[in-house]
Amino acid sequence: MKLAKNSCVMAVAAGLALMSSNALAVEAGDILVRVGAAHVRPTTEADDNKLAGPGVEVDGNTQLGLNFTYMVTDNIGVELLAATPFKHDITLNGGTVATTKHLPPTLTVQYHFNPAGTIRPYVGAGVNYTTFFEEDTRGLGNTKLSLDDSFGLAAEAGVDVDLGNGFYLNGAAWYADIDTDATLSGDVNASAEVEIDPWVFMVGVGTRF
């Protein structure tokens, strides 16, 4: 009976040790790769004296998100957020007046609080560059829309949760300062500065190299 009890204790201890050794701890020199669903939710404000007024809104969109983090030290990483192009409808008082696509690569410096643990939260801050393309108008006759590219600050918070077998679950959120000069030309001529300032949410899986 005593032998069986001791064997059980030893088996539990060995199992805990194995779980600990399998934890996907991160350290200096690692490259973390994450892939998942990324959703952009703009919080739009427009110059209400020119282009359209307070009824201007930009809808959200979900695309494939990718991010890559290089660990400079065990706690400090540099991350690049990328994605397939996001497409947005621009509405005025509930009606769609334009569409556009954009890419918002974001570079941040992160601090990882618990790099050797199973649950690894982190925060970061950096810069966002957003480029707009394929702008199109609807119901405005022969009118073209142009949106200038944007540079702005960005902040993020996220967490990695170890799943074992070299993989982890990731959840993260970013807030980016995206301001663009919007210009209508043709049948309608107007311009305004539009503050898009989106939240970006991503859920995915990752591994390290």
C-alpha positions in Angstrom: 0.0 0.0 0.0 2.8 2.4 1.0 4.7 1.5 -2.3 1.6 2.3 -4.4 1.1 5.6 -2.6 4.8 6.6 -3.1 4.5 5.6 -6.8 1.4 7.8 -7.2 3.2 10.8 -5.6 6.2 10.2 -7.9 4.0 10.0 -11.0 2.2 13.3 -10.1 5.5 15.0 -9.5 6.9 13.7 -12.8 3.8 14.9 -14.6 4.1 18.4 -13.2 7.7 18.5 -14.1 6.9 17.4 -17.7 4.2 20.1 -18.0 6.7 22.7 -16.7 9.3 21.6 -19.2 6.8 21.7 -22.1 5.7 25.3 -21.4 6.5 27.6 -24.3 8.6 30.1 -22.4 10.1 32.9 -24.5 13.6 34.3 -24.3 16.0 36.7 -26.0 16.5 35.8 -29.7 13.1 34.1 -30.1 10.8 35.1 -33.0 7.1 34.8 -32.1 4.7 34.3 -35.0 0.9 34.7 -34.6 -1.9 34.2 -37.1 -5.7 34.7 -36.6 -8.7 36.9 -37.2 -8.2 40.6 -36.9 -11.1 43.0 -36.7 -10.8 46.8 -37.2 -13.5 48.9 -35.5 -13.2 52.6 -36.4 -14.3 55.4 -34.0 -14.9 58.0 -36.7 -15.2 61.8 -36.4 -15.2 64.2 -39.3 -14.8 67.9 -39.7 -18.5 68.9 -39.5 -18.0 72.2 -41.5 -16.9 70.7 -44.8 -17.1 67.1 -46.0 -20.3 65.7 -44.5 -20.9 66.4 -40.9 -21.5 64.3 -37.8 -23.4 61.6 -39.8 -20.2 60.2 -41.3 -19.3 56.7 -40.2 -16.8 54.0 -41.3 -17.9 50.4 -40.7 -15.8 47.6 -39.3 -14.1 44.8 -41.1 -12.4 41.5 -40.3 -9.4 40.0 -42.2 -6.6 37.6 -41.7 -4.1 39.1 -39.2 -0.4 38.3 -38.8 2.1 39.6 -36.3 5.8 38.9 -35.7 7.7 39.6 -32.5 11.5 39.6 -32.1 12.5 39.2 -28.5 15.4 41.6 -27.9 15.6 40.4 -24.2 13.5 37.9 -22.2 11.1 40.8 -21.4 11.4 43.2 -24.3 10.1 42.5 -27.9 9.6 44.4 -31.1 6.4 43.5 -33.0 5.1 44.1 -36.5 1.4 43.8 -37.0 0.2 43.1 -40.6 -3.0 41.9 -42.2 -4.7 41.3 -45.5 -6.3 44.5 -46.8 -9.3 45.8 -44.8 -12.3 47.0 -46.8 -14.7 49.6 -45.3 -18.0 51.2 -46.3 -18.2 54.9 -45.6 -21.8 56.0 -44.7 -23.5 59.4 -44.4 -26.6 59.4 -42.3 -27.0 55.7 -42.8 -26.4 55.5 -46.5 -23.2 54.2 -48.1 -21.5 57.0 -50.1 -18.0 55.5 -50.5 -15.8 52.4 -50.0 -12.1 52.1 -49.5 -9.4 49.6 -48.6 -6.5 50.1 -46.3 -3.4 48.4 -44.9 -2.4 49.5 -41.3 1.1 48.0 -40.5 1.9 48.8 -36.9 5.3 48.6 -35.2 5.4 48.5 -31.4 7.9 47.9 -28.6 6.5 45.4 -26.1 7.1 44.5 -22.4 6.4 40.9 -21.6 5.6 40.5 -17.9 6.0 36.7 -17.4 8.1 35.3 -20.3 8.7 31.9 -18.5 5.1 31.3 -17.5 2.2 29.5 -19.0 0.2 32.8 -19.1 2.2 35.7 -20.6 0.6 39.2 -20.7 2.3 42.1 -22.4 1.8 45.7 -23.3 3.3 47.8 -26.1 3.5 51.2 -27.7 4.7 52.4 -31.1 3.7 53.9 -34.5 1.1 53.1 -37.1 1.3 53.7 -40.8 -2.0 53.4 -42.8 -2.2 53.6 -46.6 -5.6 53.9 -48.3 -6.3 52.6 -51.9 -9.2 51.7 -54.2 -11.4 54.5 -53.0 -14.7 54.6 -54.7 -17.9 56.7 -54.4 -21.6 55.7 -54.7 -24.5 57.9 -55.5 -22.4 61.0 -55.9 -22.3 61.1 -59.7 -18.9 61.7 -61.3 -17.1 62.3 -58.0 -13.8 60.8 -56.9 -12.6 60.3 -53.3 -9.0 60.6 -52.2 -7.8 59.6 -48.7 -4.2 60.6 -47.7 -1.9 58.1 -46.0 -1.5 58.5 -42.2 1.2 58.2 -39.5 0.1 58.1 -35.9 0.9 56.6 -32.4 -0.4 53.2 -31.4 -0.8 51.3 -28.1 -1.5 47.6 -27.5 -2.2 45.0 -24.8 -2.3 41.2 -25.2 -1.7 37.8 -23.7 -0.3 34.5 -24.8 -1.6 31.3 -23.1 0.4 28.1 -23.6 -1.5 25.3 -25.3 1.4 22.8 -25.2 3.1 21.0 -28.1 4.8 24.3 -29.1 1.7 26.4 -29.6 -0.1 29.1 -27.7 -3.4 31.0 -27.8 -3.2 34.8 -28.3 -5.6 37.6 -27.8 -4.6 41.3 -28.3 -6.1 44.7 -28.8 -4.5 47.9 -30.4 -5.6 51.5 -30.5 -4.2 53.6 -33.3 -4.3 57.3 -34.1 -5.3 57.4 -37.8 -6.2 60.8 -39.2 -6.6 61.3 -43.0 -7.4 64.2 -45.3 -10.5 63.2 -47.3 -11.1 65.0 -50.6 -14.1 64.8 -53.0 -13.6 66.1 -56.5 -15.8 66.2 -59.6 -19.6 66.7 -59.3 -19.1 67.2 -55.6 -16.1 69.2 -54.3 -15.3 69.1 -50.6 -12.6 68.2 -48.2 -12.2 67.4 -44.5 -9.9 65.9 -42.0 -11.3 62.5 -40.8 -10.3 61.0 -37.5 -10.7 57.2 -37.9 -8.8 56.2 -34.7 -9.7 52.5 -34.7 -9.6 49.7 -32.2 -8.1 46.5 -33.6 -8.8 43.2 -32.0 -7.1 39.9 -32.9 -7.6 36.3 -31.7 -5.3 33.6 -33.0 -2.7 31.0 -32.4 1.1 31.3 -32.4 4.4 29.5 -32.1 8.1 30.5 -31.8 11.2 30.0 -33.7 
